[in-house]
Structure formats: C-alpha cells, structure tokens
C-alpha cells in the first residue's frame, strides 16, 4: 500500500490580505498516511500528532491551492475531499501542499455567575442555585442584559450593605471540558489543570510573566465586563474552573504575580474561602462547587489590597516546589536534563523577584521530571504492557523479559521487526556488541548490537538491559539475539576484550567468527606499556591486507620492544589482524559503531526504562524515515558512500599499468607489490578486493582497461542502492500513549517489580569511567589557544593590537 507524505501546520489562523489567504502556523509536523485514508482516519491521525482530543475539540482542516487567481482555502469535510487533497499532494512532486489545522473547544451553555458583597464569611454563604444546561441555544446580542444590569457586582468597602439583585440570568458560552479550561491573560499566559494532556505547548518557563501563547489555543470563558472597585482584575475574566485544585493553582500564580500572600479560611469538597494574610486587608475570595460537576465557580470576590508593605516577604509561602515543578514540566518533554536547579533559581528570581533555595529548586525539578516521565518503579510495571503493544505495532518484533522468583526485574531484550528483516536481507553480517551503564535510579547496563548499512551508517539490530557486564547477562542477551536473527551465514562479532563476551559468543553462535576491537587493543597496550608508544604502528599492522605488510610492521614493533610483540601474539593475530582473520570483517575494525550508539543514547540512559525504550524507538523511527527517503532518491547503482569510495580508488589507479594474462586474469603494476586480479573469482593478490567485497584499485584499473567490464558487477549487493532501500523498507511505529494501549487482562496481571539493587552512597555517577589506557582529552580555549580551560573561564589578557602577543596562563 502506497503512503503519502503530508506536511501539517497548526497553532495558527488564516489571514486574508487583499483577497490572498495565508496560514500563520507556528508549529509544523510531517505525517505518513495511506493513499486510501478516509476522512475519519485522517482526523484521528491529525489529532494524535497535535495532541488534541477529538471528543473535546472540533478540528477543521483546510489547504490552499496554487492558482493564478486568488482563491480561499479549500476545506476538507468528507472522504471525497480527502481523496482530492491526497491526489493534489502526490501530483505536487516538488512543492508539497501543507494541511492547515485549526481547532476550537466544543461548546455548551451555562448560566452566568453573580458577584456580591466583599464583606463575607463562611456563615454568609447562601445555598448555591444552579440553573440547568440549556441546549439548542447560543450566544447572541439579545441574550445580554443592559449595561446597568451588570452580571457581576463589586461593592465598595464604604457600602458593605449595598447589594444589587442577582436574579437576572443570561446565557453565555463557556467550554464543556472539565479538565481543559485555561486562563488567558497577556501577562500570565495559560494556566491549565495538571491532568489535561491536551494543553498547548509552551516554549518558555511556564510561570513567567513575560511569555504568551497563541490565542487560537486559549480555552477561555469570556463574560461581559463590569465595574470593579480599584483596579480591574483579570481573575474575573475567568470564573469557572475545572476543579478546586486548578482554582488554587491559579490563585497561587496570581499571588506570585502581584506580590501578595493569602491564607485558607475554609476549605471543603464544595467550598473554598481564602483571605489575605494581613487581617486588616479586605482582599478575599469565595468559590463554590458548580452543581454535581467537579467544577468550581467564583461567587464572591474583593480584589483590592490594602495590606502593609512589610507583610510581603523575601520568600513566598505559595512558591512550593510542586507549583514550580508543575510550571516547568515542558522543559523535560524530551530526554535532556540540562535544565538544572541553578537555572530554575535564576529564572524564578528574574521573573517573580523571589529567591528560592537550591533544595526547593531541586525538588521542583525532580517533581517535574517524575510528572512527565513517571517513576522508575512504575516504569518496570509497564514493561509487559509495553512489550505487548510493541509487538502489535511492529510485526516480527522480538521481546523477552526475565524476572526472578519474587518478580523482580532481571533482564530485558528488544529487537524491532524492521531491523531484524533489514539486517538479515540487506546488511553486512558484522555485528559490534558493547555495554554501557545506565544512569537511572536502579542503574544497570544497556547492551547494544549494531551493524553498518551499505552507506556506512549505524544500523541498530538489538538492545538489552541487565544488571552488569557478566557471564550470565551476556549469555542471556546473546542467546536471545540468536533467537531473533537466527543462524546468519558468515556472521562476525566484534567487541572489546571483555572475557564474558567471547565466551558467550562461542556458545550462542558456534559458527560465527569473533574479533576484537583494534582501538581497545591499543588502549590496553598504552596502559600496560606506558613508556612505549607503538599504537600507530599496531594500527597499521591491524589494517594491513597483505601478510607481507603485516610482517614488516611487526618487525618494526619488535625493534621497539619485544614484550609488545609477545603481548600481541598472546591476544591472537587471528582476532585483531585483518590479514589473519578467519572471516570477512569488511572495513569494520573497531566497535566505534556501538560506541556511537552509546553516545546517541547518552541522555535517554537516565530515563525510566519504558521512556528509554521510547527514545530508542523514536530514534529508530527517525532514522528509518529519513534514510528510506534518502535511499529512494538515490539514483546511482551504489550507495553514496560506496560511490565515493570507488571514485577515490579510481583516481588513485589512473597511472597503473595493466598486463593481460588471459580472459579473466591480469597483472596490475602499481610500483609496489603489484596486483594479480581475477575478475571471475573477484579476487586480487592485495586481498582488499575479497576482504571488503568492493573492487580495489587494481580491479578498477582492469575495468578501465577492459571497457566491457562494469565496476558495479564486481561489488557486493550489500553496497547497492536496492539493498539500501530494502534495509529501511519497513516502517517503525511508536507504541503511543498509555491511554491508547489495548492489552489483554493476562498481560495486565503480570507484575514486574524493580530490580533488587543496593544503592551506593553519594551522588549518582553520570560520566563514564575512562577505559584502561584511555587518555582524557583536555579542552582547548577558543580565546587564547591554551588547554585546560575554555573561553568562559579564560583569564589571559586580551592584546591591544595584532602585533602584541597574548600572554597565556601556565598550562597545568
């Protein structure tokens, strides 16, 4: 089934200027939809992408056609409109037509709210009268009362008994979503209930008085204005709240914004009364529960403050870590944790003028991360459900989970179906495996198996989680990898020199070849022979294709120190030297591909386990989508990387002389050891041709000499653009939100507890410990050029002229 790429724009509105229409959307996404998509399916897809609940919002979709004469945007209202839009999108090969989305909350009718005397207490609260909902009516000018019959009445302090009748009711439009009502104010922004998953995204610190949001997303309650004692208060623009907690959150933010504090006079399930902390101040507010709903409405409010200045303190009683954490949740939508407690302190002080302690900022950060990402304990409980949904969304996916007798987590394995199928059919069978530590509460180790595609890009095969790198965990991971990929012909495994890896590779894959990473071998040499520097020569020996070249480099090493040669012999030439390796390593000599995958997951490794898996799936989805498009648009027979490699070798071989032996064999003179090429067997005496499965310089010289020969016929299919497309042919789907999961009761009954782990004292480790022999790179200052500091901490004086040298501080 063919899919159509559709760009969508939202968070904006249509603007008309001189009969020309444009959409000023501030957010954009891209989606893939089948060509046979219906209107209902498109609405559902769009609502998931922009995080809007279609049961609470009306979504309107329009697109703009490119015509000579001005034309209004075309709405999409049924299946025929969807077919027309998708056909237009497909026909526009160069410029895609964006789908522009607007939405508004569904509406119902309720009665207005009256406002009475500021001098009130709990004893003066009358029984609440709630008018029923009025269906079939809408707001019109005829619904409003005259200006002298105001809906809200604010009574001055000098006239405490002067009340007007509140018997007159008018019908006004409000929104029907209990969890989604927000407050709109140009200085405060939108404040939403914490349970609302569909609130608009905010790009700045949410409790800032300087940020604003798109008014098209503001779900506000607008009622006629009224006379107010003192300054008009924006709070009266919002009189219905989805819950008592939301009302309290709004009051807390109002107190922070206006620099005052209040105390709770009475609080219950149906009532909330708050007063200023200064008993002489008349500021107060009362709210009652709105009928049988959980909504609260303000029934009495006096907005004027006359409290003393010295009552207002340096710290603020309402600036709790939960309030701050709730307002910075958007900072932790992704995997990054770069928003630190010090940043929270600084932002809060700048925006509100209050100082908070480092401990409160840290607790706010932890609260926000837990609210967005969940707790590590709950994450383990979600694993069985997550595995079930992952296999439903991605066919062919292999997942395994092992727990101990007490249902405590032990091991987890995941290999996505698209990765398995692509690896078996179209990827060079060389797998680099490595483990890296996790940074979460329960620590552990992330196991990674990675390959390289024909374009020399990372191609993850499988992931696992265990306690540490030991015999049991590596054995379990490799056995599950064997189940996932099966018996792959000529498969090769490459790793560091961890003894558990080689031991368990031989058990799980007895027919596989095993090699060690040359980079780790050099680090081990540096650690063992600190006074000797032979790493560069060892690398040349490891990469040598001819045994003659290998022997030459080993003789050079022996001249330096015979102990190094003995160490390399004990490591086994057949494990690290390319010319002695029993198998095809292609050009993969190190585990850098696995280390690179570790680096990609640097931030996600601190997340709870199911969020870590979400980050991995999202990264795979992104790579598959981008590389699939790149491969489809590749118009050469080989991948871009392979074409570049052949071009470089072809240029180097232009001066080589070719001597014919017979129809298939040639001697190519290169000025060194020459090359004996057999185009039928696809071999060369330099051994690069057969070891990399890509023509060497000698073979390319023969192809130039014999014009009937095609270079591409001598390349392995792993480097072809067809294999590149096939490797990323399948789509990787995320599991979606927890609310969308549909799993059996049997799976839901599986309880997984966190692993049994004794937490070490002190601050958790976040930075990896350097490997043995690994040198730590010292940063270089971009200002003075010295090492050991950066330009922010540089203390070197700036020269007055270009001729005056810079006086650099002593390097330590």
N, C-alpha and C positions, 0 to 999 in steps of 0.2 A: 504494500500500500504506500503510495507516494505521500510525502509530507510537504507542507508549505511553510516557509519561514515568514512569520508575521511580526513586524515591529509594532509595539503598542506604546502609546503615550498617555499619561494620566497626571493627576494633580494639577489641573489647569481648567481653562474655559475657552470657548470660542469667542473670537473678537472680530468684529466687522469694521472695516475701514474702506470707504469708497467702493462698496459692493464687493470687496475682496475679503475673504474669510481666512483666518489662520488660528491655529490652536496653540496657546501659550503654555503647554505642559512643562512641568519641571522635573518629571520622572519619566524614565523610559526603560522598557524591558523588551526582550525578544522571546517569542514562543514558537514552538513547532506544533502544527495541527494537521491531522489527516485531511486529504482533499475532500473526503466525504463528510466532513464535520457538519453537524446540524446547528441550528440557532441555539438550542438549549445546551448543547455540548460546548459551544463557543462561550456562552455566558458563564458556564461553570468554570471553564478553563481560565477565563479572564479574572473571575472573582478570586480564584486561588492565587493567581500571580500578584494581584494588587492588594491581597489580604482584606477582602470585603465579603461580608456575609450577605448572600442574596436574599435571605429571609428577612433582613433588616433594611436593605438598601435597594433602590431602583437603579439599575445600571443602564446607561444609554451609550450606544456605540455608533460612531459616525466616521466617515472617511471622506477625503477631499480628492476629487478627480482633477487631473491636469487637462484643462480645456482652454480654448482660445478666448471664449467669453466668460466673464465672471459667473460662477455657479455656486450656490450654497452647498454646505457639506451634505453628503448622502447618508441618511440614517439606515441602520441595519435592524430590521424588525421581524424578520421571518427567515425560513430556510432558503428561499429564493434570493433574498438579499445577501445571505452568507455565500451562496454559490457564486453570485456575481462578484462579490468582493474578492474571494479567493482566486477567481479567474483573472481579475484585474491585477492581483498581486503577482500571479505566476507570469503574466504577459509582460509585466514591467521588470525585465531582467536586470537592468542596470540600477534603476531607482525604485526601491520598494515603497509601497503606499502604506503609511502608518495608520493603525487603527486607534482612533482617539476616544478615550473613555472619560465620561463624566458620570457622576452618581450623586444621589441625594437620599436621605433617610426617608423611609415610608412615614406617612403622616396620619395622625388621628386627632380627634377634637376633645379637649377637656375644658373645664371651667377655669376662670382666672382666679387669682389669689388676692386677698384683701390685705391691707396693711393698716394697723391701728396704733394705739397709744404706746409711746415708748416706756411709760412707767407701768411695767407689768411684772408679775412674778408667777410662780407656779400655781398659786391659788386663783389667779385671774384667767387661766386658760379655759375658754369655753369648749364645749364638746364640738368636735370637728364635723362640719357638714360637707359632704362630698356629693357633688352633682354627678349623675351617671354620664357615661360617654355618649356623645351624640354622633350618630353615624349618618353618612349621606350629606352632611353639611360642610361647608368650607368657609374660610375667612373672606369676608367682603367688607366694603366700606359701610354697609348697612348694619354690620354686627357691632360697630364701635359705638360707645356712648359719647355724649357731648364732652367737651373739654372740662366743664365744671362738674362732671360726674366721673372723676378720676377713679381708676381701678385701684390704685394704691394711695394710702393716706398716711403722711408723716406728720405727727403732731408736735409742735414746738414744746420745749420744756416749760415755757411760761404758761401754756394752756394744756395742762395734763388731762382735763376732762372734756376737751373739745373733740368729739368724735363725729365722724360723718357716717351715714348709713352705708353698710356694705351689702345691702340686699340686692343691688343691681348686678346682674351677672352678664358677662359677654362671653361668646365663644371665640377662642383664639387657637391657632395651630401650635401644637407642640409636637415633639417627636415621641414615638412609642417605644423606643428601645430603652429598657431599664438600665442596661449596663453600658450604654454608649453615649449618654448625654455629656456634653462637654461645655466648658465655659469659654466664651470668646471675649477677649479683651486685648486691645492693641499693645498694652504694656505687660500683660502677664502671659498671654498665649493660651493654648488649650490645655485644660486640666481634665483628664479622663479618669473614670473609675479603673482601678487596678486590674479588674477582671475582664476588661474589654480588650479582646485580641485584635480588634479591627480599628484601633485608633490610628490617626495619621502619623507617619514617621516624622520625627523632629530631629534636625541636624545639629542642634546646639544643646548646651546644658539646659535641661527642661525647666528648671526653676529660675531661669534667667529672666530679668525684666526687660531684656533687650531683644529677645527673639520673637518672631511671629511665624504664623503658618498660613497656608493658603486658605482664604476664606471659603473656597468651594468645599473644603473638608470640615468646616466648623458646623457642628450639630448643635445649634443654639436655640434658645427659647426667646423670641423677641416679642415683647409686650409693649403697649403704649407707654410713653414716658410720663412722669408725674412730678409734681413739686416735691422737693426734698429739703428738709431742714439742714442747713450747712451745705457743704459741697456734695454734688451728686455722686452716688456710689455705684460703681459698675456691678457690684454684687446684686443689686436689684434688677439688673438685666437678666438674671438667672434665678428663678425662684423654685424650680423643680430639680431634684437631684435623684439620681438612680438609686442611691442608698444613703444611709446615715453616714457610713464611712466616707463616701465621696464628699458629702457636705463638710465633714470635719477636715478632710484634706484641703478643700477649697478655703475654709476658714484659716487653717494653718498658713497657707500660702498668702492669704490676704494680710494676716498679721505680720508675716515676714516682709511683705512688700511695703506696708505702711508703718512699720516700726512700732508695733504695739503688742501687748500680750493680753490674753484673756484666760479666764478660768471657767470650768464647767459648773454651773449652778444646779442643774438637774439633767440627768441622762437616763433614758429607759428605752424600751423597744419602740415606743410610739412618740417619744418626745425628746427634744434636745434644747436646753436653755444655756446660753453662755453669756458671761458678763466680763467687763474689763477687770483686770487685776486690781486697779485702783477703785476702792469702794465709792469714792466721790465722783467717779466718771460715770456718765449716763449711757455709754455705749453698751448695747446688749442686743441679743438676737434670740428669737424663739422659732423652732421648726417642729412640725407635727407630721406624723406618718400619713401618707396620702391613701386613705381608704384601705383596701385589702392588699394593695401592692406594697413592695418594699421601698417605694419612692418616698422622699421627704420633701415637704414644701415649707418655705419661709412664711410664717403667718404674722410675725411682728418683728420689726427691726428699727433700731435707732442708730443712725450712722455717725453721729457727731461725737468726737473725742474731746474731753476737757480735762484729761488726767495730767498730773505733773510730769515735767520732763525727767526728773530724777528717778521716776519709776521705770523708765526704759533703760535696760541694762546692756552691758557689752555683749553678753551671750544671750541667746534667745531660747526660752523654755520650749517652744514649739518646733525648734530645729532638731528634731530627733533623727537618729540615723536611718530610721525607716522612711521618713518623709524625704530625706535627701537621697536615699537609695532608690526610692520609687521614681524620683525625677531624673536619675542618671542611668536608668535601665537601658536606654537606647545606645549608650556608649559601649555596651557589651553584647550587641547583636551578633557580632562575628566572634572569631577566636582570639582576637587581640586582647591583651590585658595591659596595654600601655597607659591607660588612664589610672594614674596612681593616687594614693591618698593625698600626697602633697599637691597634686593638681586639683583635687576636689577642694581642699582647704583654700587654695588660691582663688579658684573660680567663685566659691561661695562668698569669700570676703569681698571680691570685686563687685559682685552682683547684688549683694544684700547688705554689705557693711558689717557683718558679724564674723567673729572669729570662732572657729570650731576646733576642737582638739584633734590631734592626729589619730587618736584611738577611735573617735566618733567617725572620722572620715574613712578609716579602715573598715569599721563595721558597716558603714553605708555602702562601701564598695563590695564587701562580701555579701551583703543583703541583695544588692542589685544583681550580682553575678548568679546568686542562688535563685533569684526570681526569674531570671532569663534562661538560665541553663539547667536549673534543677539541682538537687543534692546528689552527691556521689552514691549514697545509699539507694535512693530511688532509681538512679540510673541502672544499677545492676538488676533491680526488679523488672525493669522494662526490657531487658535483653531478650527473653523468649518471645515477647510480642514483636520486638524489632526484627528478629531473625525471621519470623513468620511473614511479616509484611515485606521484608527484603526479597524473600524468595517468590512471593506473589507478584511483586512489581517487576522483577528481573528473572526471567526464566533461565534455568540452568545454573543458578547460583548455589554454591555450596557453603553452608554454615554449620559449625559444630560448637557445642558448649559442653563443658565438663565441670561438674561440681563434686564436692566431697560428700561424705555421709551426712553431714549436717547442712547440706545445701549451700555451703559457702563456695563462692566462685573460685575456680582453678584455672581453666584455660578457655580461650575463645579463638575460633578460626573463621575467616571470611574470604571467599573468592567469588567475585561477581561473574555471572554467566557470560557477559560480553567479553570480559578479559580472558576467561578460560578459552572460549571458542576462538578468539583472535590470536591468542598465543599458540594454540595447537596448529592452526592453519597457516599463519602468516608471519610468525616472529621467529628470529634465530633462536635455537634452543639452548641459550646460555642464560642461566639464572644466577644473579648475585643475591645472596641472602645475608642479612645482618639484623642485629637487635639494637634497640635504643631505649633509654629509660623514659618512663612516663613521669609527669610532674604533678599529678593529682594527689588527692588525699591518701589513696591507697597504693600509690607508687606502681610498681610492676614494670614489665618490659614489653615493648611493641616489636613484634617480629615482622620482617618485611622480605618479600621475594619479588625481585624486579628484573625486567629484561629491557632490551633496546629494540625499538621498531626499525624498519628499513630506513627511516630518515634520521636514525641515531638519536631518538628522543626516548625519554623514560616511558616504560610500559609496565605498570604495576600488575603483578599476577595474583598475589595473595597477601593477606595480613593476618596477624595473630596477636593475642595478648596472653601473657603468662606472668609468673612471679619473678623469674630472673633467667639469665642465660645459664642453664644447667643441662645435664643429660636428659632428665625427664621432660622438661619443657621443649627442648629442641627435638627430641624424639617424637613427642606428641604432634608438634607443628609439622614436621616433615612427613609423618605418616598421613596426616590429613591432607597435606599438599599432594601426596601420591594418589589419594582418593579423588581429589579434584581434577588433576590433569592427566592421570593415568600413566601408562608407560610411553613416554615420548622418546622416539628413536634419537640416538646420538646426543642426548641431553647432557649438559655440562653445568656443574655447580661451582661457583667461585665465592670464597668468603675469606675472612681473616683467619688467623691460626688458632682460633678457639678449638680446643680438643673435642668438645662435645659436638661440634658441627660435623667434622669429618667422620667421626664415629657413627653418627646417626644418618648421614648421607649414605654411607656404605650399607646400612641396614635397610633404609627405606627405598633407596634406588641402587640396587647392587650392580646394575649395568651402566650406571652413569659414570662419567669422568669427573674428577674432582681436582680443582686447582686453588692455589692460594693467591691472595691479592699482593701484587708486587709492591704497592705503596706501603702496606703494613709490614712487608718483609724489610723494606728499607728503614722503617721506623724501629723495628726490632734490632737491626744492625747498629743503628745510631745509639740505641740505649745500651747495647752490650759492649760496643767498641767506641766509647765516647771520644777517644783521642784520634780516631781514624775516620776520614771522610771518603767513603767509596760509594756513596749512594748513587751518584750519576753513572758510574761505570756498571754497577749492578743493574740499573735500569736499562742500559744499552744491551747488556748480556741477556736480560729477560725478554727484550723485544726483538732480538736477532732472529731472522728467519733461517739463515744458513748455519749449520753446525760449525763451519769454518770461522764465521764471525763470532759465534759464541765462545769457541775455544780461544780466540785471540783476546777477548775481553776478560776471560777467566785468568789467562796468563798475566794480564796487566794487574788484576786484583791480587794475584799471588805474589807479585813483586812488592806490593804494598805490605801485605801481611797474610801469612799462610793460615792464620786462625780464621780469617774471614772465609776463605775457600772451604775449610773444614766445616764451618757453620752452614754454608750454603749446600754443601753435599749432604749434611745430615737433614736439612729441610727437604731434600729431594729435588733434583733437577726437573723431574717429570711433573712437578707440581707448580713450578713458577717460571720455568724457561719455555718460551713458545716453541722453539725448535725440538724440544724433547717431550712436549706434552702429548699424551695419548688421547687425542680428540681434537675437535675444532673449537677453539676459543674465539675465532674470528678476530676482531681487533679489540676484544674486551679483555684487558689485562688486570683491571683493578675492580674493587667494589664501589667505585665512586658513584655508580648509578643508584645503589642502595643508600649510600650516604647522602646523595642529593635528595632522595625521597624523605630521608630523616629530616633534612633541612626544610623541605616543603611543609612538613607537619610540625615544625618547631613550636608554633603557638597552639595548634589543636591538641598537642600532647598534654596540656594542662587541664583539658576539659574532662567532665564526666564521660564515662565510656561510651554511652549512646550518642552523646554530642561529638565525641571524637570520630565515631563511625559516620555520623552525619557529615562531618567535614571531609572525610576521605571520599565518601560517595559524591559529594558536591564537587570536589576537585576532579575526580574521575569523569563526572558528567561534563564538566567544563572542558577538560582535555579531549574527550571523545568528540564533543560537538565541534570544537574549533579545528581539530586535526582532521575530522571527517570532511569538513568543508574545504580545508586546505588540500587534502588528498584528491578530492573530486575535481578541484580546479587545477590540478597539476596536469599539464599537457605533454609531459615528457614520459618516455618509457620507464625511466628510473625515478626514484625519489630525488628531491632537491639535493640532499647531502651526497647521495651516490653519484649524481651527475657532476657535482663539484669535484669529488674525488677523482673521477675519471678524467675530467678536464685538466686537473693539475698534473696527473701522471702522464697524460698525453703530451702536454707541453714539455715535460722533462725528457720524454723519449724521442723528441724530434730529430736528435742528432745520432740516434742509434743506427747501426748498420745491420741489415738482416741478410742471413745466408740460408738458402733453401737446402734442406736435406732430402725431403720427399714431400708428398702431397700434404702431410699433416705435421711434419716436424721441421723446426727452424732453429738456427743458431743466431742469437741476437748479441752483437758485440757492444758492450756499454763502457769499455775502458777499465773494468774491474774484473770480476769473475765471469762475466757474460751470463747469458741465459739460454737454456735449452728448452724451447717451447713445444708442447704437443697440444695442438688445438683440438684433437679428437678426445683426448683424456682430460683436457682442461688443466694441464699441469705445466710447471716451469721449474727448472733446477734451482731457482732462487727461493722456491717454496711459498712465496707470497700469494701466487695465483690460487693454489689449492687450499691454503690455510685460511684465507679471508673470503674465498669464493667470489672474488672480484678480480678482474684482469689486472695483472701487474704491468709495469712499464714495458717489459719485454713483449708481453702479449699484445699490448696496444701498438707497439712498433710493427708487429707482424700483421695486425689488422690494417694498418695504414699501408703496408707493403702489398698485401693481398686485398685489393679493394672489394672483392666479392664477399669477404668475411665481415660480419656485423659484430661490433663490440658487445651489443646488448644480448646477443645469443650466448655469450660466454659468462654472463652474470647470473648469480643465483636469483631465484624468484623472490627471495626474501627482500631484495632491493628494488623490486619492480613497483611501479605505481599501483598496479592492480592489487598486489599484496598489501600495500599501504592502505588502500581503500577498504579491503576486506578486514584488516585488523581493527578498524574503527566502524565497521558496518552497523553494529548493534547500538541501540540507544540505552543509556543507563538512566534509570528513573529513581528519584529520591523516594523515600518511604512516606513523605508527607508529615503532617502534624499528628499528634497523638489522637486528636478528636476524630480524625479520618480513618484510623486503623479499624479493620474488621478482622478479628481473630476468633478462633473457636474458644469455647469455655475450657477445654482441656489445656490449651496453651496458657490461658489466663490464670489457670490454677497452679502453674509452675512457678514456684517462688525461688528466686535466686538471691542469696544474701551476699554482702560484701566479703571479700577475702579476709582471712584471719591474718592480720599484719600488726606487728608491734611498731608503733610509730616512734621514730627516733626523736630525741630532744633537739631543740634548736630550730632555726629557720630551715624550711624545706629546701632541698637542692634544686636549683633551676638551670644551672650551667653545667654542661657535660665536663667530666674529668678528662683531661687530655690523655690520649693513648700513650703507651710506653714508647719513648723516643720522639714523641711529637713535640715540636717547638711551637711555643705560643707566639703568634705574630704581634709585634708591637706596633701600635697605631702611629701613623705619621701625621704631623701637624701640617695643615694646608696653608699655614701663615708663614712659618719660619723654616719648615722643612725638617725639623728635628723629630726624633722618635720618642715615644714615652708619654705624649700628651696630645691633645687636639687643639684646634684653633680657639675653642671656647675658654680653655684654661691656659692658653699661651701667655707667658709673661715677658717674652722678648720685646725689646723696644722697636718701634716702627722707624725705619730710616727716613731722614728728612729729604733725601734726594736719591736718585737712582745710583749715583756713584758711591754713596755711603754704604758700607757693608752692614748686614744685620748681625747684631751681637746675639748669638744663640746661647741659651742656658745650657749648663753642663748636662749631658745625657747620662742617665743612670741606667 
